[in-house]
Amino acid sequence: MPRPSHPDMEVVVMIVTNPSAFAPQSPAIDVSEARWATEELAALIGRLEADSPVALVLKHARREIASLTQQQQPARVVGPLRIAA
C-alpha cells in the first residue's frame, strides 16, 4: 500500500471488481459502411505511387476493412476504429 507523502493525507485504495468497465464495447460496423470505406481507400491508393509507404498502409487498411464485408455474421471492429458514412 502506498504511503502518503504528507502525514495528514489519506490514501484511498480502489479495487476494480469488474475489469470490463475499462474496456469499451467494440463498435459495430455496417457492411455498407465497410464497402464505402473500401472504395474510398481504393480511390486514394489510385492517386499514390504503388510502392509508397502511405499506399502500403492504405492497402493494408483496405484489406482489413474488405474482410469485414466477406464475413457471414454481422461485422464487428475490435479497437478504436469506427467508420461513419
TIVO-2410 file (N, C-alpha, C; in nm, 3 decimals):
# residues 85
REC num residu      c1      c2      c3 atome chaine
REC   1      M   0.085  -0.118   0.000     N      A
REC   1      M   0.000   0.000   0.000    CA      A
REC   1      M   0.089   0.124   0.000     C      A
REC   2      P   0.062   0.221  -0.089     N      A
REC   2      P   0.146   0.340  -0.094    CA      A
REC   2      P   0.131   0.423   0.032     C      A
REC   3      R   0.240   0.484   0.068     N      A
REC   3      R   0.238   0.569   0.186    CA      A
REC   3      R   0.213   0.713   0.143     C      A
REC   4      P   0.133   0.789   0.223     N      A
REC   4      P   0.109   0.928   0.186    CA      A
REC   4      P   0.238   1.009   0.197     C      A
REC   5      S   0.251   1.109   0.109     N      A
REC   5      S   0.369   1.193   0.112    CA      A
REC   5      S   0.362   1.296   0.225     C      A
REC   6      H   0.244   1.319   0.273     N      A
REC   6      H   0.223   1.414   0.382    CA      A
REC   6      H   0.147   1.339   0.491     C      A
REC   7      P   0.183   1.356   0.618     N      A
REC   7      P   0.119   1.278   0.725    CA      A
REC   7      P  -0.032   1.300   0.735     C      A
REC   8      D  -0.084   1.415   0.693     N      A
REC   8      D  -0.227   1.442   0.707    CA      A
REC   8      D  -0.309   1.392   0.587     C      A
REC   9      M  -0.241   1.341   0.484     N      A
REC   9      M  -0.314   1.295   0.365    CA      A
REC   9      M  -0.361   1.152   0.382     C      A
REC  10      E  -0.475   1.124   0.326     N      A
REC  10      E  -0.525   0.987   0.325    CA      A
REC  10      E  -0.499   0.925   0.189     C      A
REC  11      V  -0.478   0.797   0.188     N      A
REC  11      V  -0.461   0.725   0.062    CA      A
REC  11      V  -0.585   0.638   0.045     C      A
REC  12      V  -0.654   0.660  -0.066     N      A
REC  12      V  -0.773   0.582  -0.095    CA      A
REC  12      V  -0.735   0.472  -0.193     C      A
REC  13      V  -0.764   0.351  -0.156     N      A
REC  13      V  -0.734   0.237  -0.241    CA      A
REC  13      V  -0.864   0.195  -0.309     C      A
REC  14      M  -0.859   0.186  -0.441     N      A
REC  14      M  -0.977   0.147  -0.516    CA      A
REC  14      M  -0.949   0.013  -0.583     C      A
REC  15      I  -1.035  -0.082  -0.556     N      A
REC  15      I  -1.021  -0.215  -0.615    CA      A
REC  15      I  -1.130  -0.229  -0.722     C      A
REC  16      V  -1.087  -0.259  -0.840     N      A
REC  16      V  -1.182  -0.277  -0.950    CA      A
REC  16      V  -1.224  -0.423  -0.954     C      A
REC  17      T  -1.353  -0.446  -0.935     N      A
REC  17      T  -1.402  -0.583  -0.936    CA      A
REC  17      T  -1.454  -0.624  -1.073     C      A
REC  18      N  -1.479  -0.526  -1.161     N      A
REC  18      N  -1.528  -0.554  -1.294    CA      A
REC  18      N  -1.431  -0.495  -1.396     C      A
REC  19      P  -1.331  -0.571  -1.441     N      A
REC  19      P  -1.232  -0.516  -1.533    CA      A
REC  19      P  -1.290  -0.475  -1.668     C      A
REC  20      S  -1.407  -0.525  -1.704     N      A
REC  20      S  -1.466  -0.484  -1.832    CA      A
REC  20      S  -1.515  -0.340  -1.828     C      A
REC  21      A  -1.517  -0.279  -1.711     N      A
REC  21      A  -1.559  -0.139  -1.700    CA      A
REC  21      A  -1.461  -0.048  -1.774     C      A
REC  22      F  -1.337  -0.090  -1.790     N      A
REC  22      F  -1.237  -0.010  -1.858    CA      A
REC  22      F  -1.228  -0.038  -2.007     C      A
REC  23      A  -1.286  -0.147  -2.051     N      A
REC  23      A  -1.280  -0.185  -2.192    CA      A
REC  23      A  -1.411  -0.146  -2.259     C      A
REC  24      P  -1.409  -0.044  -2.346     N      A
REC  24      P  -1.533  -0.007  -2.413    CA      A
REC  24      P  -1.579  -0.117  -2.506     C      A
REC  25      Q  -1.709  -0.123  -2.527     N      A
REC  25      Q  -1.761  -0.224  -2.618    CA      A
REC  25      Q  -1.713  -0.193  -2.759     C      A
REC  26      S  -1.688  -0.297  -2.834     N      A
REC  26      S  -1.644  -0.280  -2.971    CA      A
REC  26      S  -1.758  -0.221  -3.053     C      A
REC  27      P  -1.730  -0.115  -3.128     N      A
REC  27      P  -1.836  -0.056  -3.209    CA      A
REC  27      P  -1.874  -0.148  -3.324     C      A
REC  28      A  -2.001  -0.151  -3.356     N      A
REC  28      A  -2.047  -0.231  -3.469    CA      A
REC  28      A  -2.026  -0.150  -3.596     C      A
REC  29      I  -2.001  -0.220  -3.705     N      A
REC  29      I  -1.983  -0.152  -3.833    CA      A
REC  29      I  -2.077  -0.216  -3.934     C      A
REC  30      D  -2.142  -0.134  -4.009     N      A
REC  30      D  -2.235  -0.180  -4.111    CA      A
REC  30      D  -2.157  -0.224  -4.234     C      A
REC  31      V  -2.206  -0.327  -4.301     N      A
REC  31      V  -2.137  -0.378  -4.420    CA      A
REC  31      V  -2.132  -0.271  -4.528     C      A
REC  32      S  -2.238  -0.192  -4.541     N      A
REC  32      S  -2.237  -0.087  -4.644    CA      A
REC  32      S  -2.131   0.019  -4.612     C      A
REC  33      E  -2.109   0.046  -4.483     N      A
REC  33      E  -2.003   0.140  -4.445    CA      A
REC  33      E  -1.866   0.084  -4.480     C      A
REC  34      A  -1.848  -0.045  -4.458     N      A
REC  34      A  -1.720  -0.109  -4.491    CA      A
REC  34      A  -1.695  -0.105  -4.641     C      A
REC  35      R  -1.799  -0.130  -4.721     N      A
REC  35      R  -1.782  -0.124  -4.867    CA      A
REC  35      R  -1.748   0.018  -4.911     C      A
REC  36      W  -1.817   0.116  -4.853     N      A
REC  36      W  -1.789   0.256  -4.885    CA      A
REC  36      W  -1.643   0.290  -4.852     C      A
REC  37      A  -1.598   0.250  -4.734     N      A
REC  37      A  -1.460   0.279  -4.693    CA      A
REC  37      A  -1.360   0.211  -4.784     C      A
REC  38      T  -1.390   0.088  -4.825     N      A
REC  38      T  -1.302   0.016  -4.917    CA      A
REC  38      T  -1.290   0.090  -5.050     C      A
REC  39      E  -1.402   0.140  -5.101     N      A
REC  39      E  -1.399   0.214  -5.227    CA      A
REC  39      E  -1.321   0.345  -5.214     C      A
REC  40      E  -1.340   0.414  -5.103     N      A
REC  40      E  -1.269   0.540  -5.081    CA      A
REC  40      E  -1.118   0.516  -5.068     C      A
REC  41      L  -1.081   0.410  -4.996     N      A
REC  41      L  -0.939   0.378  -4.984    CA      A
REC  41      L  -0.880   0.341  -5.119     C      A
REC  42      A  -0.955   0.268  -5.200     N      A
REC  42      A  -0.907   0.232  -5.334    CA      A
REC  42      A  -0.883   0.357  -5.418     C      A
REC  43      A  -0.972   0.455  -5.405     N      A
REC  43      A  -0.954   0.580  -5.480    CA      A
REC  43      A  -0.829   0.654  -5.433     C      A
REC  44      L  -0.805   0.655  -5.303     N      A
REC  44      L  -0.685   0.721  -5.252    CA      A
REC  44      L  -0.559   0.647  -5.296     C      A
REC  45      I  -0.564   0.516  -5.292     N      A
REC  45      I  -0.448   0.436  -5.332    CA      A
REC  45      I  -0.416   0.459  -5.479     C      A
REC  46      G  -0.520   0.477  -5.560     N      A
REC  46      G  -0.500   0.501  -5.702    CA      A
REC  46      G  -0.426   0.630  -5.732     C      A
REC  47      R  -0.428   0.723  -5.639     N      A
REC  47      R  -0.358   0.851  -5.658    CA      A
REC  47      R  -0.212   0.847  -5.615     C      A
REC  48      L  -0.173   0.740  -5.549     N      A
REC  48      L  -0.038   0.730  -5.494    CA      A
REC  48      L   0.050   0.639  -5.578     C      A
REC  49      E   0.180   0.652  -5.557     N      A
REC  49      E   0.273   0.557  -5.619    CA      A
REC  49      E   0.251   0.421  -5.554     C      A
REC  50      A   0.262   0.317  -5.633     N      A
REC  50      A   0.229   0.182  -5.585    CA      A
REC  50      A   0.313   0.138  -5.465     C      A
REC  51      D   0.440   0.177  -5.461     N      A
REC  51      D   0.529   0.129  -5.355    CA      A
REC  51      D   0.552   0.232  -5.245     C      A
REC  52      S   0.475   0.338  -5.243     N      A
REC  52      S   0.496   0.438  -5.138    CA      A
REC  52      S   0.450   0.382  -5.003     C      A
REC  53      P   0.511   0.425  -4.894     N      A
REC  53      P   0.472   0.377  -4.762    CA      A
REC  53      P   0.325   0.405  -4.730     C      A
REC  54      V   0.276   0.520  -4.772     N      A
REC  54      V   0.136   0.553  -4.745    CA      A
REC  54      V   0.044   0.458  -4.821     C      A
REC  55      A   0.077   0.428  -4.945     N      A
REC  55      A  -0.004   0.334  -5.023    CA      A
REC  55      A  -0.005   0.197  -4.958     C      A
REC  56      L   0.107   0.153  -4.908     N      A
REC  56      L   0.113   0.022  -4.842    CA      A
REC  56      L   0.026   0.017  -4.718     C      A
REC  57      V   0.026   0.124  -4.640     N      A
REC  57      V  -0.059   0.130  -4.519    CA      A
REC  57      V  -0.206   0.132  -4.560     C      A
REC  58      L  -0.240   0.211  -4.660     N      A
REC  58      L  -0.379   0.217  -4.705    CA      A
REC  58      L  -0.426   0.085  -4.765     C      A
REC  59      K  -0.337   0.015  -4.836     N      A
REC  59      K  -0.373  -0.116  -4.891    CA      A
REC  59      K  -0.403  -0.216  -4.779     C      A
REC  60      H  -0.323  -0.210  -4.674     N      A
REC  60      H  -0.347  -0.300  -4.561    CA      A
REC  60      H  -0.481  -0.267  -4.495     C      A
REC  61      A  -0.508  -0.139  -4.475     N      A
REC  61      A  -0.635  -0.098  -4.416    CA      A
REC  61      A  -0.752  -0.142  -4.504     C      A
REC  62      R  -0.736  -0.127  -4.637     N      A
REC  62      R  -0.841  -0.168  -4.729    CA      A
REC  62      R  -0.868  -0.318  -4.720     C      A
REC  63      R  -0.761  -0.398  -4.712     N      A
REC  63      R  -0.779  -0.544  -4.699    CA      A
REC  63      R  -0.851  -0.579  -4.569     C      A
REC  64      E  -0.813  -0.513  -4.460     N      A
REC  64      E  -0.877  -0.542  -4.331    CA      A
REC  64      E  -1.025  -0.507  -4.334     C      A
REC  65      I  -1.057  -0.392  -4.390     N      A
REC  65      I  -1.197  -0.349  -4.394    CA      A
REC  65      I  -1.276  -0.436  -4.493     C      A
REC  66      A  -1.215  -0.469  -4.606     N      A
REC  66      A  -1.282  -0.555  -4.704    CA      A
REC  66      A  -1.312  -0.692  -4.645     C      A
REC  67      S  -1.228  -0.740  -4.555     N      A
REC  67      S  -1.253  -0.871  -4.494    CA      A
REC  67      S  -1.380  -0.868  -4.408     C      A
REC  68      L  -1.418  -0.752  -4.359     N      A
REC  68      L  -1.541  -0.743  -4.281    CA      A
REC  68      L  -1.665  -0.765  -4.367     C      A
REC  69      T  -1.656  -0.729  -4.493     N      A
REC  69      T  -1.771  -0.745  -4.582    CA      A
REC  69      T  -1.787  -0.890  -4.627     C      A
REC  70      Q  -1.685  -0.971  -4.611     N      A
REC  70      Q  -1.689  -1.110  -4.655    CA      A
REC  70      Q  -1.738  -1.204  -4.547     C      A
REC  71      Q  -1.751  -1.155  -4.426     N      A
REC  71      Q  -1.796  -1.241  -4.316    CA      A
REC  71      Q  -1.946  -1.263  -4.326     C      A
REC  72      Q  -1.991  -1.379  -4.286     N      A
REC  72      Q  -2.133  -1.411  -4.289    CA      A
REC  72      Q  -2.208  -1.347  -4.172     C      A
REC  73      Q  -2.140  -1.333  -4.060     N      A
REC  73      Q  -2.202  -1.276  -3.941    CA      A
REC  73      Q  -2.193  -1.124  -3.947     C      A
REC  74      P  -2.273  -1.056  -3.865     N      A
REC  74      P  -2.258  -0.911  -3.858    CA      A
REC  74      P  -2.115  -0.876  -3.817     C      A
REC  75      A  -2.055  -0.784  -3.887     N      A
REC  75      A  -1.916  -0.749  -3.864    CA      A
REC  75      A  -1.901  -0.663  -3.739     C      A
REC  76      R  -1.794  -0.684  -3.668     N      A
REC  76      R  -1.761  -0.601  -3.553    CA      A
REC  76      R  -1.614  -0.562  -3.565     C      A
REC  77      V  -1.584  -0.444  -3.521     N      A
REC  77      V  -1.447  -0.395  -3.528    CA      A
REC  77      V  -1.391  -0.397  -3.387     C      A
REC  78      V  -1.272  -0.452  -3.372     N      A
REC  78      V  -1.207  -0.456  -3.242    CA      A
REC  78      V  -1.112  -0.340  -3.235     C      A
REC  79      G  -1.120  -0.264  -3.131     N      A
REC  79      G  -1.031  -0.150  -3.114    CA      A
REC  79      G  -1.101  -0.018  -3.139     C      A
REC  80      P  -1.024   0.085  -3.154     N      A
REC  80      P  -1.084   0.218  -3.162    CA      A
REC  80      P  -1.137   0.258  -3.299     C      A
REC  81      L  -1.125   0.172  -3.400     N      A
REC  81      L  -1.166   0.208  -3.534    CA      A
REC  81      L  -1.318   0.206  -3.546     C      A
REC  82      R  -1.375   0.316  -3.589     N      A
REC  82      R  -1.517   0.322  -3.619    CA      A
REC  82      R  -1.533   0.408  -3.743     C      A
REC  83      I  -1.606   0.356  -3.838     N      A
REC  83      I  -1.623   0.428  -3.963    CA      A
REC  83      I  -1.768   0.472  -3.974     C      A
REC  84      A  -1.788   0.599  -3.993     N      A
REC  84      A  -1.923   0.652  -4.010    CA      A
REC  84      A  -1.933   0.712  -4.149     C      A
REC  85      A  -2.036   0.675  -4.220     N      A
REC  85      A  -2.054   0.727  -4.356    CA      A
REC  85      A  -2.120   0.863  -4.351     C      A
***
